[in-house]
């Protein structure tokens, strides 16, 4: 039978750590809701690149006029 520690670590009967229950639950919840750190960073990166591109295009047309 696996042993559970108060911090959420799960250990096999031979004493090897299998996983952390709290981290696993948070990762599953994030994957189900789409609210993961990687997804948040990708939105910021794509949004920043889009804003920068629009500023460059606007500056180009402003200099033309």
NORCORRA-V829153 format. One record per residue. RES is the residue in one small letter. PHI is phi as a letter, one per 30 degrees, with the letter a starting at -180 (NA if undefined). PSI is psi in degrees with one decimal (none if undefined). NEAR is the number of other ideal C-beta (glycine too) atoms within 10 Angstrom. Layout:
res = [RES	RES]
phi = [PHI	PHI]
psi = [PSI	PSI]
near = [NEAR	NEAR]
//
This chain:
res = [x	x	x	x	x	x	x	x	x	x	x	x	x	x	x	x	x	x	x	x	x	x	x	x	x	x	x	x	x	x	x	x	x	x	x	x	x	x	x	x	x	x	x	x	x	x	x	x	x	x	x	x	x	x	x	x	x	x	x	x	x	x	x	x	x]
phi = [NA	d	c	c	c	d	d	j	d	c	c	d	e	d	j	d	d	c	a	c	d	d	d	d	d	d	d	d	d	d	d	d	c	i	c	c	d	d	d	d	d	d	d	d	d	d	d	d	d	d	d	d	d	d	d	d	d	d	d	d	d	d	d	d	d]
psi = [138.7	150.2	133.6	129.2	158.6	-26.8	0.4	-3.9	137.9	125.8	141.1	164.5	-26.1	0.1	-1.4	138.8	129.5	-52.5	171.9	119.7	-39.2	-42.3	-40.2	-43.5	-40.5	-39.7	-41.7	-44.0	-39.4	-39.8	-36.4	-34.8	-10.9	10.9	68.2	159.9	-41.6	-40.8	-40.8	-43.6	-37.7	-36.6	-41.6	-41.0	-47.7	-41.7	-41.3	-43.5	-38.7	-45.5	-41.8	-42.4	-42.7	-37.7	-41.0	-42.7	-43.3	-39.6	-38.6	-46.4	-31.9	-39.1	-27.0	-37.5	none]
near = [5	10	12	11	11	5	8	14	15	14	14	11	8	5	7	7	11	12	13	15	15	11	11	13	11	13	13	10	11	14	11	8	9	8	10	14	8	8	12	11	10	11	10	9	10	10	10	10	10	10	10	10	10	10	10	10	10	10	10	9	9	8	7	6	4]
//
